[in-house]
Amino acid sequence: MHNQNTISIAKIDDADEIMKFIDNEWKKGHILGISKDYFLYEYKNKDHLNFVISKNQTNKINGILGFIRSSSDDNATVWTTMWKVSKSSGSPMLGVDILNFLRRQGFKTVMSLGINLKTEEIYNYLGFNVGIMNHHFVLSPDKTVFRIAKVPSRICVKNMNSTSTLSYKLITKSDLDHLDTSRIYLHQIPSKSDTYIVNRFMNHPIYKYHVYAITDADQVLAICVIRPVSQDRSIVLRFVDFMGTNEVFALLGQFVHSLLDEYEAEYLDFYSHGIPIEYIEKAGFLNRQEYDDLIIPNYFEPFERKNVDLRYAYEITESQEDVRLFKSDGDQDRPSII
């Protein structure tokens, strides 16, 4: 059985069968199993799909591994997403074979976010760097009642006093075309671009992302991506991506507090890996993982008032210290409900 499976990159014609596989084998009613438009938005790549698939003797799909590219370049970074092998495949190593097929495609590196403990063990065995993302937050100093977060009284909420000269502006695609952002994408792996910002955030068919340029004397120092979420007559802000230097991140405190005030939000939260903790704390963030009785939820579709640790895996690169991961990488910030 093991050698009778054929592994390949999926073609557009495989879309319906992959969606049926997701609906039957992954989760009934999953958005990627029922919405063809959203499926193609996430995974269409010219005349192919960003899926590795395995087909059995009868040409039926018996295993899948989705992936999202950081760019259309042949050496782009990819984040793996849905990784599933049918129980009827009869091939216990088929999942690893599918992953190794992807690793041989010449991409710069392979990463994954939101993996479970069992999957983490597999990645660790294969030599990937694994761990848990940091989860930080800033509470609004104007709120005394928190409908979404569970905030123990011992957490002291402070106003941000900053002498930063940085300015911020909510930008559109047209604005982005006229900004010199070339320097801000040089500080991390995976590398991103204006094209990535437009395709991932500004053109998203369901979510409304707010993209901000952080500037000083008209020089663009960073791009920050925020997604407001409404729940129980309250608003929270998800800080889902950041492009810029660590030093600039440390100066974002006033920006964050201005957003909390502007949106009248309970809090802003930020999942990350790779930005040193001291820079995050300089911006006024607190570490959710340091408070046992604090809850900063991650699941909103449906809403679950619980903490969630996001686990990651990535292949070791020569510039491991430059690897930075955020909430919107891969498929961790995507809709679950249409």
Secondary structure, 3 states (H helix, E strand, C coil): CHHHCEEEEEEHHHHHHHHHHHHHHHCCCCHHHHCHHHHHHHHEECCEEEEEEEECCCCCEEEEEEEEECCCCCCCCEEEEEEEECHHHCCCCHHHHHHHHHHCCCCCCEEEECCCHHHHHHHHHCCEEEEECEEEEEECCCCCCCCCCECCCCCCCCCCCCCCCCEEEECCHHHHHCCCCCCHHHCCECCCCHHHHHHHHHCCCCCCCEEEEEEECCEEEEEEEEEEEEECCEEEEEEEEEEECHHHHCCCHHHHHHHHHHHCCCEEEEEEECCCHHHHHHCCCEEHHHCCCCECCCEECCEECCCCCCEEEEECCCCHHHECEECCCCCCCCCCCC
